[in-house]
Amino acid sequence: MIRMGVETIVEVGPKRVLSGLIRNMKKDMRLVFVGDAESLDNCGKLFCAA
């Protein structure tokens, strides 16, 4: 994904396992975690801000 130019990763689930692995590979990658209703709402605001 890094070679493909991906700049943001959205992880959905109960824990931040993938986010931790990705952060170890590329510290400046933008990581968004969605684990509950509040974080889902925040994610929507982040990507749908006009």
LOGU-452281 format. One record per residue: z, x, y of N, C-alpha, C, CB in turn; residue number from 1; chain. Coordinates in nm, 2 decimals. Glycine has a CB too. Example, Ala and Ser with C-alpha at 12.3 -4.5 7.8 and 13.67 -1.06 7.14 Angstrom:
<nodes>
+--------+--------+---------+--------+---------+----------+--------+--------+---------+--------+---------+----------+------+--------+
:   n_up : n_east : n_north :  ca_up : ca_east : ca_north :   c_up : c_east : c_north :  cb_up : cb_east : cb_north : segu : kollum :
+--------+--------+---------+--------+---------+----------+--------+--------+---------+--------+---------+----------+------+--------+
:   0.78 :   1.32 :   -0.57 :   0.78 :    1.23 :    -0.45 :   0.78 :   1.32 :   -0.33 :   0.90 :    1.13 :    -0.45 :    1 :      A :
:   0.71 :   1.28 :   -0.22 :   0.71 :    1.37 :    -0.11 :   0.79 :   1.29 :    0.00 :   0.57 :    1.41 :    -0.06 :    2 :      A :
+--------+--------+---------+--------+---------+----------+--------+--------+---------+--------+---------+----------+------+--------+
</nodes>
This chain:
<nodes>
+--------+--------+---------+--------+---------+----------+--------+--------+---------+--------+---------+----------+------+--------+
:   n_up : n_east : n_north :  ca_up : ca_east : ca_north :   c_up : c_east : c_north :  cb_up : cb_east : cb_north : segu : kollum :
+--------+--------+---------+--------+---------+----------+--------+--------+---------+--------+---------+----------+------+--------+
:   0.00 :   0.08 :   -0.12 :   0.00 :    0.00 :     0.00 :   0.00 :   0.09 :    0.13 :   0.12 :   -0.09 :     0.00 :    1 :      A :
:   0.07 :   0.20 :    0.12 :   0.08 :    0.29 :     0.23 :  -0.06 :   0.34 :    0.27 :   0.17 :    0.40 :     0.21 :    2 :      A :
:  -0.14 :   0.38 :    0.17 :  -0.27 :    0.43 :     0.19 :  -0.37 :   0.32 :    0.24 :  -0.33 :    0.49 :     0.06 :    3 :      A :
:  -0.34 :   0.19 :    0.21 :  -0.42 :    0.08 :     0.25 :  -0.39 :   0.04 :    0.40 :  -0.40 :   -0.04 :     0.16 :    4 :      A :
:  -0.29 :   0.10 :    0.46 :  -0.26 :    0.07 :     0.59 :  -0.16 :  -0.04 :    0.61 :  -0.38 :    0.04 :     0.67 :    5 :      A :
:  -0.09 :  -0.08 :    0.51 :   0.02 :   -0.18 :     0.52 :   0.13 :  -0.13 :    0.61 :   0.07 :   -0.23 :     0.38 :    6 :      A :
:   0.17 :  -0.21 :    0.71 :   0.27 :   -0.17 :     0.80 :   0.40 :  -0.25 :    0.79 :   0.22 :   -0.19 :     0.94 :    7 :      A :
:   0.39 :  -0.37 :    0.73 :   0.50 :   -0.46 :     0.71 :   0.51 :  -0.51 :    0.57 :   0.49 :   -0.58 :     0.81 :    8 :      A :
:   0.63 :  -0.51 :    0.51 :   0.66 :   -0.56 :     0.38 :   0.76 :  -0.68 :    0.39 :   0.71 :   -0.45 :     0.28 :    9 :      A :
:   0.73 :  -0.79 :    0.33 :   0.83 :   -0.90 :     0.33 :   0.88 :  -0.91 :    0.19 :   0.76 :   -1.04 :     0.38 :   10 :      A :
:   1.01 :  -0.90 :    0.17 :   1.07 :   -0.91 :     0.04 :   1.14 :  -1.04 :    0.03 :   1.16 :   -0.79 :     0.00 :   11 :      A :
:   1.11 :  -1.12 :   -0.07 :   1.18 :   -1.25 :    -0.09 :   1.26 :  -1.25 :   -0.22 :   1.07 :   -1.37 :    -0.09 :   12 :      A :
:   1.38 :  -1.28 :   -0.21 :   1.47 :   -1.28 :    -0.33 :   1.61 :  -1.26 :   -0.30 :   1.42 :   -1.17 :    -0.43 :   13 :      A :
:   1.70 :  -1.26 :   -0.40 :   1.84 :   -1.25 :    -0.38 :   1.89 :  -1.11 :   -0.34 :   1.91 :   -1.30 :    -0.50 :   14 :      A :
:   1.82 :  -1.01 :   -0.36 :   1.86 :   -0.87 :    -0.33 :   1.75 :  -0.79 :   -0.27 :   1.91 :   -0.80 :    -0.46 :   15 :      A :
:   1.79 :  -0.68 :   -0.21 :   1.69 :   -0.59 :    -0.14 :   1.65 :  -0.47 :   -0.22 :   1.76 :   -0.54 :    -0.01 :   16 :      A :
:   1.61 :  -0.49 :   -0.34 :   1.58 :   -0.38 :    -0.43 :   1.45 :  -0.31 :   -0.38 :   1.56 :   -0.42 :    -0.57 :   17 :      A :
:   1.34 :  -0.39 :   -0.36 :   1.22 :   -0.33 :    -0.32 :   1.22 :  -0.27 :   -0.18 :   1.11 :   -0.44 :    -0.32 :   18 :      A :
:   1.30 :  -0.33 :   -0.09 :   1.31 :   -0.27 :     0.04 :   1.37 :  -0.13 :    0.03 :   1.40 :   -0.36 :     0.13 :   19 :      A :
:   1.47 :  -0.12 :   -0.05 :   1.53 :    0.01 :    -0.07 :   1.44 :   0.12 :   -0.12 :   1.66 :    0.00 :    -0.16 :   20 :      A :
:   1.36 :   0.08 :   -0.22 :   1.26 :    0.17 :    -0.28 :   1.16 :   0.21 :   -0.18 :   1.20 :    0.11 :    -0.40 :   21 :      A :
:   1.11 :   0.12 :   -0.11 :   1.00 :    0.14 :    -0.01 :   1.06 :   0.23 :    0.11 :   0.95 :    0.01 :     0.05 :   22 :      A :
:   1.18 :   0.20 :    0.15 :   1.24 :    0.28 :     0.26 :   1.26 :   0.43 :    0.21 :   1.38 :    0.23 :     0.30 :   23 :      A :
:   1.28 :   0.45 :    0.09 :   1.29 :    0.59 :     0.04 :   1.15 :   0.66 :    0.05 :   1.34 :    0.59 :    -0.11 :   24 :      A :
:   1.04 :   0.59 :    0.03 :   0.91 :    0.65 :     0.04 :   0.86 :   0.66 :    0.18 :   0.81 :    0.57 :    -0.04 :   25 :      A :
:   0.88 :   0.56 :    0.26 :   0.83 :    0.56 :     0.40 :   0.93 :   0.50 :    0.49 :   0.69 :    0.48 :     0.40 :   26 :      A :
:   1.00 :   0.58 :    0.56 :   1.11 :    0.54 :     0.64 :   1.07 :   0.46 :    0.76 :   1.19 :    0.66 :     0.69 :   27 :      A :
:   0.95 :   0.47 :    0.81 :   0.91 :    0.39 :     0.93 :   0.84 :   0.26 :    0.90 :   0.82 :    0.48 :     1.02 :   28 :      A :
:   0.83 :   0.23 :    0.77 :   0.77 :    0.10 :     0.73 :   0.86 :  -0.02 :    0.78 :   0.76 :    0.09 :     0.57 :   29 :      A :
:   0.80 :  -0.12 :    0.83 :   0.87 :   -0.24 :     0.88 :   0.90 :  -0.33 :    0.76 :   0.78 :   -0.32 :     0.99 :   30 :      A :
:   1.03 :  -0.35 :    0.73 :   1.07 :   -0.43 :     0.62 :   1.14 :  -0.55 :    0.66 :   1.16 :   -0.34 :     0.52 :   31 :      A :
:   1.10 :  -0.67 :    0.61 :   1.16 :   -0.79 :     0.64 :   1.21 :  -0.85 :    0.51 :   1.06 :   -0.89 :     0.71 :   32 :      A :
:   1.34 :  -0.89 :    0.51 :   1.40 :   -0.94 :     0.39 :   1.43 :  -1.09 :    0.41 :   1.53 :   -0.87 :     0.36 :   33 :      A :
:   1.39 :  -1.17 :    0.31 :   1.42 :   -1.32 :     0.31 :   1.50 :  -1.35 :    0.18 :   1.28 :   -1.40 :     0.31 :   34 :      A :
:   1.63 :  -1.38 :    0.21 :   1.71 :   -1.41 :     0.09 :   1.79 :  -1.54 :    0.10 :   1.81 :   -1.30 :     0.08 :   35 :      A :
:   1.77 :  -1.61 :    0.22 :   1.84 :   -1.74 :     0.23 :   1.76 :  -1.82 :    0.34 :   1.99 :   -1.73 :     0.27 :   36 :      A :
:   1.81 :  -1.94 :    0.37 :   1.74 :   -2.03 :     0.47 :   1.74 :  -1.96 :    0.61 :   1.81 :   -2.16 :     0.47 :   37 :      A :
:   1.85 :  -1.90 :    0.65 :   1.85 :   -1.84 :     0.78 :   1.75 :  -1.73 :    0.80 :   1.99 :   -1.79 :     0.81 :   38 :      A :
:   1.75 :  -1.64 :    0.70 :   1.65 :   -1.53 :     0.70 :   1.51 :  -1.57 :    0.69 :   1.68 :   -1.43 :     0.59 :   39 :      A :
:   1.48 :  -1.68 :    0.62 :   1.35 :   -1.74 :     0.62 :   1.31 :  -1.79 :    0.75 :   1.34 :   -1.85 :     0.51 :   40 :      A :
:   1.40 :  -1.86 :    0.82 :   1.37 :   -1.91 :     0.96 :   1.35 :  -1.79 :    1.05 :   1.49 :   -1.99 :     1.01 :   41 :      A :
:   1.42 :  -1.68 :    1.04 :   1.40 :   -1.57 :     1.13 :   1.27 :  -1.50 :    1.10 :   1.52 :   -1.46 :     1.10 :   42 :      A :
:   1.23 :  -1.50 :    0.97 :   1.10 :   -1.44 :     0.93 :   0.99 :  -1.52 :    0.99 :   1.09 :   -1.43 :     0.78 :   43 :      A :
:   1.00 :  -1.65 :    0.99 :   0.90 :   -1.74 :     1.04 :   0.89 :  -1.72 :    1.19 :   0.93 :   -1.88 :     1.02 :   44 :      A :
:   1.00 :  -1.70 :    1.26 :   1.00 :   -1.68 :     1.41 :   0.93 :  -1.54 :    1.44 :   1.14 :   -1.68 :     1.46 :   45 :      A :
:   0.96 :  -1.44 :    1.35 :   0.90 :   -1.31 :     1.37 :   0.75 :  -1.31 :    1.37 :   0.96 :   -1.22 :     1.27 :   46 :      A :
:   0.70 :  -1.38 :    1.27 :   0.55 :   -1.38 :     1.24 :   0.48 :  -1.49 :    1.32 :   0.53 :   -1.39 :     1.10 :   47 :      A :
:   0.54 :  -1.59 :    1.36 :   0.48 :   -1.70 :     1.43 :   0.51 :  -1.70 :    1.58 :   0.52 :   -1.83 :     1.37 :   48 :      A :
:   0.57 :  -1.60 :    1.63 :   0.60 :   -1.59 :     1.78 :   0.47 :  -1.59 :    1.86 :   0.68 :   -1.47 :     1.81 :   49 :      A :
:   0.46 :  -1.67 :    1.96 :   0.34 :   -1.68 :     2.04 :   0.37 :  -1.63 :    2.18 :   0.28 :   -1.82 :     2.05 :   50 :      A :
+--------+--------+---------+--------+---------+----------+--------+--------+---------+--------+---------+----------+------+--------+
</nodes>
